[in-house]
Amino acid sequence: MNQTPLEDLRREVLAANLRIPEAGLATLTWGNVSGVDREAGVFVIKPSGVSYDDLTEEDLVVVSLDDGRVVEGHLRPSTDTETHRCLYRAFPFIGGVTHTHSTHAVAFAQARRPIPVLGTTHADTFNGPVPVTEDLTPEQCARDYEFNTGQVIVAMLRSDPRRAEEVPGALVSRHGPFTWGPTATASLENAVVCEAVAEMALHTLALRAQLGEVSDPPEHLLERHYTRKHGPGAYYGNTAAPAPAPAPAVRTPAR
C-alpha cells in the first residue's frame, strides 16, 4: 500500500528526531525537529517533553501552518512549535526546522557571539557566520514568547533575505541554535554541522589566544568550498549511487 505524503513526512520527522541524541545534540529531551507539508497546510513536530527512547510515529503532532492549532495528535506539541511555524511562514523555501541545545553552539549563543567562519569546513555549509539575534524584550518574553523567538530570527534575516538560504541557521541570544533546510532531514544535518563548526571554532579561537592572532581564511577559498556544494555550478557528491562493477568472471582452468 502506498504511503500518503503526510505519512511519509511523519516517518521522516520521526527519524530526524531520533537522530538528535544519536548525534549528541541534546541532553534529556532538549531538541526537536519538524517538517512541513505546504500543500496540506500543516507541519509535523515532536511532542513536548517526550523521551527520544519512547518516541513513536503516533506521538508526533500535526499542526496547522495557518493558525497553529493541533490538527492531529493526542499530545501537546513542542513548546517551540510557534517558533517553527514563524520560520515556515516567513520563508517559503524552508521544508524542515531543527532546534537543539547542543553544547558548543549554545556557548556562542550564551556569549551573544556569531559562530565565525574560520575555515573551509564551516564554508561547506554556511556561506558566512552563523548569526546571533538580539535579546528578546521583557514584553516579548511576557507574551507569545515562542512566537517572538521566531520573530527575532526573522527580523534579523529579512535585512538580507539571501542570508536565510545561504546560512541555514541562527543562534537565538542566550538560548541556542535553530537550523533549517529544504527537508526535515536536511535541517537536522545542518544542526549537526552547526554544532561541529562551533566546536572547531572554540578550539581555533583558544589556539589563537594562546599563539597570537593569525589571519582569517581568504574569501576566495571559502567561496570555492561553498559553491562546489551549492548553486548551479555545484559538483560535490552523487545524485545516485553508481551501479556496482560486475564481478570478474571466474575461469576454470582447462584440464
WOKA-V77647 format. One record per residue. N is the residue number from 1. PHI is phi in degrees with one decimal (NA if undefined). PSI is psi as a letter, one per 20 degrees, with the letter a starting at -180 (none if undefined). BURIAL is 1 if it has 24 or more other ideal C-beta (glycine too) atoms within 12 Angstrom, else 0. Layout:
[[N & PHI & PSI & BURIAL] [N & PHI & PSI & BURIAL]]
This chain:
[[1 & NA & p & 0] [2 & -72.7 & q & 0] [3 & -79.9 & q & 0] [4 & -78.2 & r & 0] [5 & -55.7 & h & 0] [6 & -69.1 & h & 1] [7 & -65.5 & g & 0] [8 & -61.5 & g & 0] [9 & -65.2 & g & 1] [10 & -57.5 & g & 1] [11 & -63.9 & g & 0] [12 & -65.2 & g & 1] [13 & -65.9 & h & 1] [14 & -60.7 & g & 1] [15 & -60.0 & g & 1] [16 & -66.4 & g & 1] [17 & -63.8 & h & 1] [18 & -68.2 & h & 1] [19 & -77.8 & i & 1] [20 & -57.8 & g & 1] [21 & -68.8 & h & 1] [22 & -59.5 & h & 0] [23 & -86.8 & j & 1] [24 & 71.6 & k & 0] [25 & -95.3 & i & 1] [26 & -145.7 & q & 1] [27 & -101.1 & p & 0] [28 & 52.6 & d & 0] [29 & -115.2 & k & 1] [30 & -82.8 & m & 1] [31 & 178.2 & q & 1] [32 & -156.9 & q & 1] [33 & -127.1 & q & 1] [34 & -131.8 & r & 1] [35 & -142.0 & q & 1] [36 & -109.6 & q & 1] [37 & -113.2 & n & 1] [38 & -69.1 & h & 0] [39 & -65.2 & h & 0] [40 & -84.3 & i & 0] [41 & 72.9 & k & 0] [42 & -138.7 & r & 1] [43 & -135.0 & q & 1] [44 & -110.2 & p & 1] [45 & -142.7 & q & 1] [46 & -63.6 & q & 1] [47 & -73.7 & q & 1] [48 & -70.3 & p & 1] [49 & 71.3 & j & 0] [50 & -86.9 & p & 1] [51 & -61.1 & q & 0] [52 & -61.4 & h & 1] [53 & -64.1 & h & 0] [54 & -98.7 & i & 0] [55 & -69.8 & p & 1] [56 & -125.9 & r & 0] [57 & -61.0 & h & 1] [58 & -69.5 & h & 0] [59 & -77.4 & h & 1] [60 & -63.3 & q & 1] [61 & -113.0 & p & 1] [62 & -101.7 & p & 1] [63 & -121.6 & q & 1] [64 & -69.5 & p & 1] [65 & -69.2 & h & 1] [66 & -74.2 & g & 0] [67 & -129.3 & j & 0] [68 & 80.2 & j & 1] [69 & -77.9 & q & 0] [70 & -75.5 & p & 1] [71 & -94.0 & g & 0] [72 & -141.9 & q & 1] [73 & 129.7 & q & 1] [74 & -104.4 & j & 0] [75 & -120.3 & r & 0] [76 & -73.5 & p & 0] [77 & -70.4 & r & 1] [78 & -48.1 & q & 1] [79 & -63.7 & i & 1] [80 & -88.3 & j & 1] [81 & -55.1 & g & 1] [82 & -67.1 & h & 1] [83 & -66.9 & g & 1] [84 & -59.0 & g & 1] [85 & -61.7 & h & 1] [86 & -60.5 & g & 1] [87 & -67.2 & g & 1] [88 & -61.3 & g & 1] [89 & -73.6 & h & 1] [90 & -80.2 & h & 1] [91 & -129.4 & n & 1] [92 & -61.2 & h & 0] [93 & -76.4 & i & 0] [94 & -77.8 & p & 1] [95 & -113.2 & i & 1] [96 & -156.2 & q & 1] [97 & -133.7 & p & 1] [98 & -126.5 & p & 1] [99 & -127.5 & p & 1] [100 & -136.0 & r & 1] [101 & -121.1 & l & 1] [102 & -64.0 & p & 1] [103 & -55.5 & g & 1] [104 & -76.6 & h & 1] [105 & -65.4 & h & 1] [106 & -63.9 & h & 1] [107 & -58.1 & g & 1] [108 & -66.6 & g & 1] [109 & -63.3 & g & 1] [110 & -70.5 & h & 0] [111 & -82.8 & i & 0] [112 & 57.1 & l & 0] [113 & -127.7 & p & 1] [114 & -62.1 & q & 1] [115 & -81.7 & o & 1] [116 & -76.5 & q & 1] [117 & -88.1 & o & 1] [118 & -111.3 & i & 1] [119 & -175.6 & a & 1] [120 & -73.7 & h & 1] [121 & -61.6 & g & 1] [122 & -63.2 & g & 1] [123 & -67.9 & i & 1] [124 & -61.0 & h & 1] [125 & -117.5 & g & 1] [126 & -111.9 & o & 1] [127 & -86.4 & l & 1] [128 & 142.6 & r & 1] [129 & -60.8 & q & 1] [130 & -79.1 & o & 1] [131 & -78.2 & r & 1] [132 & -121.5 & p & 1] [133 & -78.0 & r & 1] [134 & -70.9 & q & 0] [135 & -65.8 & q & 0] [136 & -71.2 & q & 1] [137 & -79.3 & r & 0] [138 & -56.3 & h & 0] [139 & -67.2 & h & 0] [140 & -68.2 & h & 0] [141 & -77.5 & h & 0] [142 & -73.5 & h & 0] [143 & -140.9 & p & 0] [144 & 54.7 & l & 0] [145 & -57.5 & g & 1] [146 & -68.1 & h & 1] [147 & -61.6 & g & 1] [148 & -68.4 & h & 1] [149 & -60.9 & g & 1] [150 & -64.8 & h & 1] [151 & -64.4 & h & 1] [152 & -70.1 & h & 1] [153 & -66.8 & g & 1] [154 & -61.6 & g & 1] [155 & -61.1 & h & 1] [156 & -67.8 & g & 1] [157 & -81.8 & h & 1] [158 & -68.3 & i & 0] [159 & -69.2 & i & 0] [160 & -147.7 & n & 0] [161 & -54.4 & h & 0] [162 & -64.1 & h & 0] [163 & -62.9 & h & 1] [164 & -62.9 & h & 1] [165 & -85.5 & h & 1] [166 & -86.3 & i & 1] [167 & -125.3 & n & 1] [168 & -80.3 & l & 1] [169 & -176.6 & r & 1] [170 & -154.8 & q & 1] [171 & -102.0 & p & 1] [172 & -84.2 & p & 1] [173 & -51.6 & p & 1] [174 & 66.1 & j & 0] [175 & -119.6 & f & 1] [176 & 167.9 & a & 1] [177 & -87.2 & q & 1] [178 & -119.2 & p & 1] [179 & -127.7 & q & 1] [180 & -146.9 & r & 1] [181 & -173.5 & a & 1] [182 & -68.6 & i & 0] [183 & -140.0 & r & 1] [184 & -60.6 & g & 1] [185 & -61.2 & g & 1] [186 & -64.1 & h & 1] [187 & -65.0 & h & 1] [188 & -66.6 & g & 1] [189 & -62.6 & h & 1] [190 & -67.9 & h & 1] [191 & -67.4 & h & 1] [192 & -61.8 & g & 1] [193 & -64.8 & g & 1] [194 & -57.0 & g & 1] [195 & -67.0 & g & 1] [196 & -63.4 & g & 1] [197 & -73.1 & h & 1] [198 & -65.2 & g & 1] [199 & -63.9 & g & 1] [200 & -60.8 & g & 1] [201 & -63.7 & g & 1] [202 & -62.8 & g & 1] [203 & -65.3 & g & 0] [204 & -64.4 & g & 1] [205 & -64.4 & h & 1] [206 & -65.4 & g & 0] [207 & -66.4 & h & 0] [208 & -59.9 & g & 0] [209 & -64.4 & h & 0] [210 & -78.9 & g & 0] [211 & -98.1 & i & 0] [212 & 106.0 & q & 0] [213 & -62.4 & p & 0] [214 & -122.6 & r & 0] [215 & -72.6 & q & 0] [216 & -75.3 & q & 0] [217 & -64.4 & q & 0] [218 & -68.3 & q & 0] [219 & -60.4 & h & 0] [220 & -65.0 & h & 0] [221 & -70.5 & g & 0] [222 & -63.3 & g & 1] [223 & -62.9 & h & 0] [224 & -60.8 & g & 0] [225 & -69.5 & h & 1] [226 & -70.6 & g & 1] [227 & -74.2 & i & 0] [228 & -75.7 & i & 0] [229 & -110.8 & i & 0] [230 & -134.9 & q & 1] [231 & 93.4 & r & 0] [232 & -64.5 & h & 0] [233 & -96.7 & j & 0] [234 & -62.3 & q & 0] [235 & -138.0 & j & 0] [236 & -80.0 & p & 0] [237 & 82.9 & a & 0] [238 & -133.0 & p & 0] [239 & -72.1 & h & 0] [240 & -147.1 & q & 0] [241 & -67.5 & p & 0] [242 & -65.1 & q & 0] [243 & -64.7 & p & 0] [244 & -65.0 & q & 0] [245 & -65.9 & q & 0] [246 & -63.6 & q & 0] [247 & -68.2 & q & 0] [248 & -62.9 & q & 0] [249 & -66.0 & p & 0] [250 & -93.1 & o & 0] [251 & -99.9 & p & 0] [252 & -88.9 & p & 0] [253 & -57.5 & q & 0] [254 & -66.3 & q & 0] [255 & -107.6 & none & 0]]
